Each structure stands twice: as structure tokens, then as C-alpha cells.
Amino acid sequence: MCGITGFIGKNPLFDEKMFREMRDTLSHRGPDDAGIQMWGVDLNSCQPGQKGAIGLAQVRLSIIDLSSAGHQPMSNEDGSVWITYNGEFYNYGEYRKDLEKAGHRFKSNSDTETILHLYEQYGIEETLKRINGMFAFGLWDKKRNVMILARDRVGKKPLHYTMCPDGSMVFASEMKAIFAANVVDKAKIDLSAFVQFWTYGYETGDLTIYEQVKRVPPGHYAVWSGGRLDVKEYWDCPFGVNDNQNTNIDNLADELEALLCDSIRLRLISDVPVGLFLSGGIDSSLISALTAKLTGGKITAFTIAFENERFNEAPYAQAIAKHIGLKNVVLHVTEDMRSYFKKIAVQFDEPFGDSSSIPTYFVAKLAREHVAVVLTGDAGDELFAGYNAYAKALQLWGNKEQRRLFGRRIDWRNKIMDIPLRFLTKPSKRLTDLERIMSQRKMCQILSDDLWSALEGRDIYKTREQWYPRVSDADFLSQMQYVNLKTYLPDDILVKVDRMSMAHALECRCPLLDYRIIEFASRLPYAAKIDSKGRQKYLLRKILARYVPERLTERPKMGFSVPWAEWCRGEAGASLRDRWRTSSFPLLKPESANLIFPIDKLGWDNWQWNAFCTLTYFGDR
């Protein structure tokens, strides 16, 4: 796992000193090694003091092939293809022998070099389709003088870029490296992205909060040639479009368990120790149980414990670890978290509205003291229908049986939503409004009138709603899952996990996000997701029950959160209220300070974390 950056243009852009400064902003992602290569407009290697027109750089976290042979940027045998790569290509060993038979020569045992030779043999699109893993890379084809940026199917690894007025391009794992190049005007805010942030806590599609910085979308690659960038999709997986012909739940459970075991097997391949995150929930417990079976229990699970019992799942995790025969290390958060809030917020390079980044930061920080790689249970809710929002949506818009089944549940959104959800009929509007953390009316109270005037006539949510036509014929639950796979998962969950883990040079691997499992989940019948009693993630529960008794796992969903609203009481809340009231940032209404940070009651934690992040980046302008 690594941090990467690079650039390409038709004219000289950066000298080595500047490029090293860009690279070194990413040193937290790769503390083990660092490399840099630059070429001039004549495509020859730069001489000392010469500005480069093309450059690739990397900071390395050594996981596979710890030797110097894994140093990057890396080239093929004749130096005609170069790559800077961040990620893991789990099944790379499947291709090595065939590539050697085809005449390719390897100098390392790294997955990185395999990508180079696959590209030579098959081209970029066929190479990407062969990679089972998580990745983002920049590949320079010297003969064609093209730079190819590519990102894994679901966006586990980040990749940002900016196109400059002269047609040159700068890219990086994190925006801080692009900012160090002084090619972006951070004062130019993407207003649609800013409103999306206040709607959901994140932006969707290729948007960032900065107008001049974009993201390569998951499942896409981009080709720079002669000052133009063409972005192309290479993978998609619509849910509910192609049904699984096998509807027997036990058979489906057997098939999924076999897939999960193989996915875990691949993700255990490492030249450094691997551990597990175990929260005690369904997803992490299942991954831990299957990993314990595959390793004979020779792996350590890590659990984070909080002093506040409302947020502490450690006792459940310990009981599960004991049952499946795993060593469980409980990592106690004893530090004052509040002193870390700003440090956590700025790690994202833009406002990011998921306050569960706080506990994620701490569990990564503590686990890194023991291992460099962990397996996680991320994506179970998206793939197997575990979110409360799904139950709420089926209560409102499902068939008669679904409305009856879920109608008994508490209407958990009533306290913040002020729109008549039951009257919404367009599927894209249903989920767009249901998953809001703030209604349109409330946003109009906190964001400036000038902002809304500038956005008049603009489709603010098109980067989210663009996915619905692909699943228009699917059932509503499948539509919700697919849109979350394309938005909430890559734009919130995976961003949070990547930034908070890589802040400590910890690699997180997610077995549930093996693309074979995503494709399997996309074809599941409704009955495999939600059973007749309304239990969600039914298929995962079915497999977990083979290893862990239900008394240890069947309890209300806790999530992974912190008491942010409680922290915003008293002195902390007063300080934030004053900062909001005195902020000169033109997109805010200072008079809304009391709405976000109430004086005499608890506020809404999502709003307050969003406000804290906004103030952190823009509040003192």
C-alpha cells in the first residue's frame, strides 16, 4: 500500500525539488521507501536541475516483496512502460507463468510488475479486468506518450487529478499532493459539491469540494494524450437485473461461504503479519470466523473499546473471539479524543461529514502498533441489505407485506425530515431524500442566499441520480443497494477507511468487496437478503450461525459512532457557535449558529460534525 503522485504535459512543469515536496506530503501512506522519476519534453530522463514534463513518484508501504526489487516507480524490461502504483493485486500469481511463457522477464516478486507485463500483453482494459484487488495507479506508456490513470472496481483506493489550462495533468492519491504543486485555486468551490456535502456528508461521482480537482470514478480509467483526458468505464454491476437461478437459501449460503473463504485466502497473502478488525457485529464476526477456520486460529483480532458503554461493543467481540478460538486484543481508547478532531478532519483535504472517522482513526492507530495489515468487515450492509434506511424505504414504498412487516419499526427519520416522504414516487427522489442528513428547508436556513441563486436551474444531485436508469427494471431494494454501491460506499465508507488507516500506514483489506462477491450479491433474490421476520443480511446471518451461536450476534445494530452531539455541549459548543457566527465564509449564514449548535439542548450530531469540518477548512477566511 502506498501513496502516488505524478504529472504529464507538453511543456516543462516541475523541477525535482517541487516534485519531491509533492510526493513527501504523502509520506504517511508509505514510510518504508520513496522513489521518483522524471522525463523532459524529449521523453529522456531529466538531468539535474532540469524541469520535467512527465513525472511519477511513490511512497511505499512494503507488504509484498519487501526487497529493493519492489521499488517504484517501476518499469518493464526496456523502460518503455512505467508505473506508480498503490494497492494490492491479490491474484497476480495466476498470470506470472503464462506471462513468462510469452517472453516477459520479471525482476521482482511484486504484483506491481505483473501489471506492467499484463499491459504489454493485453492492453489496459483487459489488464484491469484481470485484477482482483484494490488499486489506483498512473501508468506512462513512453512509446505512445500517454498517461493512464486507473482505479479499482468499487473505489477502495483514491485517485484525484486536475487538468491545467495548458492541458497538463497532475494526479495523486490525496489532494494535498496536488495542492503542493500550486496549480489549484482552492478558493474556487464547486457549489453543487458543497450542497451535496451538506445533504449527505460527502460528494458523489467525480466531484470534490474544489472546482478544479476531480476524482477518477470507481471502475473507470482515464487516458491523457496530447492535452486531452478521456475517462472510460470498464466495470459495472447493476443489482436486481440478472436473478440467480438458485433460490435455495442453504445452497446460496454454501456458494457464498466458498467465495468468502477464497476471498479471505487471497487477502491473507502477505510478507508481513495480518490481523483482523472484530467489532462484534455480523460482518466482522463472519470474516473473523471464516479466517479462524482457514488459519487454524493463528491470527489476532483487534477490538476497540470506549469508556461510554453506549458505544462499546468490546464485550460482544470478546465473547465471539473466545467462541471461535481467536486471540483478541482489546485496544482501549484512553486519550482525549477531542484534541484529535482537527487533525482527523484535515486528513481528508476537504470537508468530510462522517464522524465515525473518529473511532476509525483510533482503531487504526492502535492496531498499527501490532500489525501492518488488517482484514475488515466493510460492505456487508450495502451488499446484503443491512441498512436501516432500506427497512424505512420498504415501510414507505414496499409491497403490502413489506409495509406491514416494517411498519412496526420506529420512524427514526421523523425528527429531522420535514418532507412528506410517503408522497414521493420517483425512485431516485425517494432514496435521495430518505438518506439526507439535512432537509432542503434547513439547508436554506444555514447556506447563503447567494449560493442558492448561483445554483438555480442546476441539477445538484445528477452525479448521484445518474445510476437509477441502469436499474429501472429492478425491485426497489436492489435499486437502493446499487445506488449505495455507486455513491455511499465509495464516497463515504471507503474514503473514511482509506484516509484513517493510511494516516497510520495501516493497510485495510476487505474480503466482502471481492468483485466476485459483489456480482454474486447483485443476483440474490429478496428472500436471501431479508427473511420473513424482517431480519436483514439474512444470508450472512445464515453462514455466521454455522460458527457462532445466535445469542452472541442477534442484538440491535449499534454502528460505529461517537457521542459527537454530547461533545458539542458547554464550552466546546459555545466556541463553535461563536466561530460560525463570526465566520466570513460567504456560503454560510452566520445567524444560523444557534440552529446548528443549540444553547440549551443537544444538537444533531451529523449537522455539527459537518459544521466543524466546514469551519476547519473555510471558517477563518
N, C-alpha and C positions, 0 to 999 in steps of 0.2 A: 504494500500500500504506500502511496506516495503523494506528492504534490507536483503538478506540472505547470509549465507556462511556455509560451512561445510567440513568435510573430512572423509575419511574412509581408512583403511589399515589393514594389517595383523600384523603390529608391532606398538608400540607406536610412535606417531608423534609429538604432540604439548602439551605443558603444558597450564594451564588456562590463564596465563599471555599473552602468544603469541596469543592464540585463541581470547582473548578479544581485542587485538590490531588489529587483522584481522577484527573482527566484527565492531570495532569502526571506521574503515576507511569508513564505510557506514552510519555513523550516520546522514548525511544529508538526507538520504532516509526515516529515521524513527525516529523523535525526541521525540516521546511520550513514548516509552518503549523500553527495551532491555532485551534479555534473552539468556541463554547459557546452554547447556547440553553436558556432555562428558562421555564416557564409555571406559573402559580398554579392553585389549585383551580378558579378560574373559567375556566381554559383560555386566559387572556390572558397576554401576556408579562410576566415578573416586573419589578417596579420595583426600583431599587437598595435593597439591604438586605432584600428580601422573600425568604422561603423558597419554593422551588419544589416543586410536586407532580409535575411532569414535567420531565425534562431530557435533553438529548442533547449529547454532546461528542465531539470528534475531534482527534487529532494526525495531521498529513498528511505522507506521503512522496510528493512530486509526481512522477508518472510519465506520466500522460495529462492534457493540457490544464494546462500549468504556470502559467497565468494565475490571477488572483484570482477568475475566474468559477468555478473548481473548488473554491472554499472550502466547507467543511462546518462544521456541519450545513447541509444544503441543502433547499430547499422547492420545491414546484411553483409555478405562476403565482400562485395566490391564497392560498398559505400554509396550505392545508388538509391537506397531507401533507408530513411532514418525515422526513429520513433521516440517519443517521450510518453510514458505510459503509467497510468495509475489504476491499479485493480488486481483482480485475480481471475485467471483463465483456468478454471478447475479441471477441465477435461483436455488440457493441452497435450497430455501424454498419448492420447489416442491418435494423434496425427504425426508424431515425430518420425516413426519408422517409414511411413509412406512418403513423407517429405524427403527423407534421406535417400530412399529408393529413386525418387525423382531427381536426385542430384544436388539437393540442398545440403549445405555443411553447417553444422552447429558448433559454436564455441562455448556454449553455456548449457546449463540445465534449466534455464528460466522459461517461463511462459511467454515473456516478452518477445524473445527471439522467435518463438513459434508463430506469433502474429506476423512478423516480418516475412517469414517464408510462405505462410499461407497467402499473404497479399501478393507476393510474387507469383504464386502458382494459380490463384483463383480470382484475384481482384478483390476490391473492398467489400462489396455486398455479400458475396459468397463466404468471405472470411468471417464477417460479422455473424452470419447465420450459423457458423460452426462453433462459435464461442459460447460456452455455458459458464457464465460468471458475472462479475460486476466490474465495470471498467469505464474509463474515459481516456482517450489518447489523441495526440496530434502526430500525424504521420506525414513526412515530407518525401515526395517522390521526386528525386532530383532530375531524372530524365525528362519528366513532364512539367517540372516546376509547379506542382500543385501541392497544397497542404490540405490534408483530410482530417477533420475532427469527427470523432465518433463517440457515442455514449451507449451504455448498455440498455437492454430492452425496457427496463422499468425505472431507470434513473437512480440507481443506488450510488453512483459516483457522479460528482458535479462537473460541469464544464461550461464556463462563461466565455463570452467573446465580445469585442467591439469592432466595428468597421469604421475606420477613419475616413475623413473627407477625400483623401488621395487614393482610396481603395485598399490601403494596407489593413491588416487584421492583427489584433493582439488577443491572445486567449490565455486562460488559466483555470486551475481548479477552483480558486476562490477569487472574488473580485478585488481583494486587496492587492494582488499582484498586478492587475490591470491598472488600478489607481496609482501604483508606484511608477507607472510609465508616463504619467501626466498627459494622458490622451483623452481623458473623460472629464467633462464638466459636470460635477456632482450636483450642481445647483439646478440642473435640468431634470425635474422629477416627472416620471411617467404618471400622469394623473389617474388613468384607468387602473394602473397597478396599485396606486396609493389607496384608491377606493376599494379594490379587491382585498388589500391588506386589512382594511377596517371592517370589511364584510366577513372575511373568513380567518384572518390572521396570516395569510400567505397570498402570493400571486400565482397565477396559473400560466401554463404554456411556456412561451419563450420570454415572458415578461420578467423584469426586475424593477425595483423601485426607481432605478435610474434609466432615463430615456435612451441613453447611448449604450447601455450594456444589455445583452441578450443571453439567453441560455440555449444550448443545443438541446432540443426536447428529447426525452427518453425514446429509445427505439429509432433514432434518427442518426444520420451522418451528414456532414456538410463539406463541400468541396470548394476550396478557394482556388481560383485560376484567373490570372490577369486582372486582379482587382475586383472580381465578382465572387459572391458566395452563393452557392446553390445548396439548399437544405432538402434532404430526401428521407423519406420513411422507409425502414427496412423490416419492421416487425409490428404487428398489431394482434390483439386477441380479444375480439368482441365477446362479451358474455351473453349466454342465453340464445345464441344464434344457431349453433350446432349442438343438439342434445346428445348426451351419452346414451347409447342404446342399452347399456347395462343399468338397470334401475334397482337391482337388489342391493340393499344397504350394506349387508355383510361383504358382498363381493367388491363393492366400491371401497369399503374400508380396507380390504386386503390389498387392492390395487394402489390406493393412496399410501398405505403403510410401506409398501415395497418402494414406491417412488421416493418417499421421505427418507427411507434408510439409505438409498443410493445417493440422494442429495447430501445427506449428512456425511456419508463416506467420502464424497468428493471434497467436502468442506473441512474435513479433518486433515487433509493433505497439507503439511506444513513442516518447515525445518526449524520451527520454534514452538514452544508449548502452546496448546489451545485450551481454553476454558469455556464455560457456559454462563450465560445470564439466566438465573432462575428467579422469577418473581413470585411464583406460586399460582399464576393464572393458567388457563387452559393451554395457551400456545407454548409458553416457555416450558411448562411441565411436560408437554408431549415431546418437544425437542429433547429435553433432558432425559426422559425415559428411554427414547429410542437411541440416544447417544450412549447412555449407560449400557444398553444391550449390546451395541456394536463394539464398545471398548472394554467390556467386562468391568465397568465401573472405574476404569483408570483415567478419570478426568475430573477436574474440580469445577464445582458450580459456585457462582458468586451471587450473593443476595444483598441488597441494600436495606438497611434498617433505619427508620426515622423515629425520633422521640415521640412525635404526635401519633398516637395509636390509630387515628382515623385514616392515616396514610401508610400504615406499616403492615406489609404483608409477610414480613420475615418469618413469623411463626408457622404460617402455612407452607412456605417454601422449605423450611427446615424439616417439617413433617414429611413432605413429599420426597425430599432428598434422602432422608433416612429410609423410607419405604423402598426406593429404587436402588439403594446402595451406593449413593454418591457422596463423596466428601463435599460438604457445603461450608464455604467461608462466608460468614455474615460480616458485611462491611458497614460499620456504624458511622453515620454522618454526625459528627460531633462539632464540626466547625460552624461558625455563624454564617449561614448561607447568604445573609443579606449583604455581606461585604463582597460577595462574588457577582451580584446581579449585573452590574455594568460590564464586568469582564465577560460574562456569558453573553450578554446582549450584543456586544461589539464583535463577537466571534463570527457572526453571520454576515457582516459587512452591509447590512440593510435591516430595517425593522422586521422582526420575525415574531409572530404572535402566538407561539405555543409555549406556555410557561412550564410545561413538562420538560423543557430543555434544562431546567434547573436540576431536577433529580438525575436526568440522563448525564449531565456533566459530572456529577459527583460519583455515580456508579462507575463511569468510565475512568475517572481519576483514581479511584481506589482499586479497581480491577487491574489497572496498568502497573501497579506495584507488584503484581504476581505473574501476569501473562501479557503477551503482545497481541493475541488473537482470541476472540470470543465468538461463540455461536449465539444467536438471538432468536426470539420467537416472533419477530415482527411479521406483519401481513396476514395473520390469521383472521382478523376481523374483516379485512377487505375481501379476501378470497372465499371465506366461508360464512359470511353474513353475520358478523358478531356485533355490529354497532347498534346502539340504542336508537339511532336515527332511522335505521331500517325498520325496526318494530313500530316506531312512531308513524312512519310513512305508510306502512301496511295498515295501521289502525285508521288512518285518514282516507287512504285511496285504494286499499286492497279489495279483494273479493269479499263476499259476505262472511265466509268463515274466518278470513284473516282479520276483518274488522271486529268480529265477535271475540276472537282469541286475544288480540292485543288491546282491545278496548278496555280491558280491566286494568291496564297499566296506568301509572301516574302520568298525567300530561306534563312532562318535565320541561316543556318549552314555554308554557303559558306565561311564566313570569317575565320573559324578555321579548317574546314575539308579539307584535301588535297588528298582525295582518290576519285576515280570515283564511287560514290555510285550507280549510275544507272546500273553499270555493275555487282553489287553483286547479286548473285542469291540464294545462300543458306540462308534460313530464319534465321538461328542462326547467320550468319555473318552480315546480314542486320542490325538487331537491335543492335548487339554488336558494330558495327562500327558507327551506327547513333547516339547512346547515349554517345559516347565518349566525354569527355571534352578536350581531347588532342589526336592528331593522333599518330600513331606509329612512324612516322618520327620525330615529335617534341620530343617525349619521348626519342628517341635515342640521341637527342641533349642535354638532361638535365640529363639523368641517365647514370651511368658509363658503359664503355665497359665490365668491369669485370662482372657486373650484367648480361648483355645480354649473355655473354659467359657461365655463370653458368646456365642460363635458356634454353640454346639451346636444342631443342628436347622436351621440356616440354610443355604440353598443359596448358597455363596460365589461360585460361578462362573456363576450364571444369566445375568448380563449378557453373558457370552461364549457360553455354550452355547445361548442362545435362537435363534441363527441356524441351527442344524442342521436343524430341521424344514422350513425353506424349501428345502433341497437334499437331502432324504432320499432322493429317487429318482435323484440324480446319482451319477456314479462318485466314488470316494473322493478322487482327486486334485482334482477340481472342488470337492468339499466343503471340502477344506483351503484351496484358493485363496479360496473365498468367505468362509470364516470369517476368514482373514487380511485380506481386503479390508475386513471389518467391524470388525476388532479391531487386529491388529498394525500395519497400515498407518496408520490414523488416530490410534491411541492411542500409538504409539511413533514410527514413522518420520516422520510429518508433524508431530507435536509437536516432535520434535528439530529438524527443518529450519526450522520456523517460528520457534521461540524463538532458535535460534543465529544465524539470518540476520537476524532483526529486532532482535536485540541490537545490530546494527551498521547498521540501516536499509538492509538489502540485500534486494531482492525476488527470490525464487526462483520460477521458473515451470517447470512440469513437463509437457512435451508428452505423455508417456505416460499422464497422468491426464486427458486429454480424455475426456469421458464416452462419446464415440462409440467410442473405442479400448477402453475398459473393456467396453462392450457387445459389441464385436467379439470381444474375448478371451474373454468368457464363453461364447461359442458354439463355440469351437475344438475340433476333435477331438483326442484324446490324441496322435496322431502329429505334430501341429503343435507340441506342447509338448515332447515327449521323443522323440528318434529311436530307431532300432533299436539304436544303440550306447550308449544311455543318456545322450546329450548333452541337457542341459536348455536351455530357452529356444531351442528349435530354430528356430522361425520368425524370431526376432530374429537369430540367427546366419546364417540363410539370406540375409536382407536385407543384413546387415553385410558378408558375403563379396562382395557386388557392389561394395564400395567399399574394403575393407581386406583384405589377404591374411591367411589364417588363421594364418600363422606369428606375426603380431603380436597375435593375440587368443586363440588356443587355448592356454590355460595354466590351472593351478589357480586357483580363485576365492580372492582374498585378503581381500575385505571391506574395511571402513573402520574399523580399530580401532587401539588404542594398547596399549602394554605395561603395563597398569594393575597387574597382579599383580607385575611386577618393581619398579614404583614403590613398592609396599607392603612391600618388604623393608627391613630395617635400621631406621633411626631413624623413618622415616615409619610403618612398620608398628607399631613399638613405641608410638608416640604414639596411633595409632588404637586399638590393643589396650587401652591404658590408659583412653582415653575411653569405650570400650564397657564396660569392666569397672566404671567408676565412674559410669556414666550412671544417673540416677534415673528415666528414662522408663519407665513401668510396663508397657509392652508388650514389653519386651526381657528376656532372661535374661542378666545380666552374666557368668555363668560360662561362656557360650559364646564369649568373646572369642578364645580360642586356636583354636577351630574355624574362625572366620572369618579371623583373622589369625595363621596358624601361625608359630611361632618359628623353626623350623629347615628350612622348605621353602616353596616357592611356594604361595600360596593360589589359590582360584578367583576370577578377576577379576570375574565378574558379582556374586558374593556381596559382594566387597569394595567395589565401587562402590555397591551397594545400601546397605551398611553406612555408607559415607562419607556418602551422601545422607541417610540416617536420622539420623545423628549431627549433620549440618549443621542439620537442621530441629528435631530433638527431643532431641538428646543432652545438652544442658546444662540441661534442665528441673530 
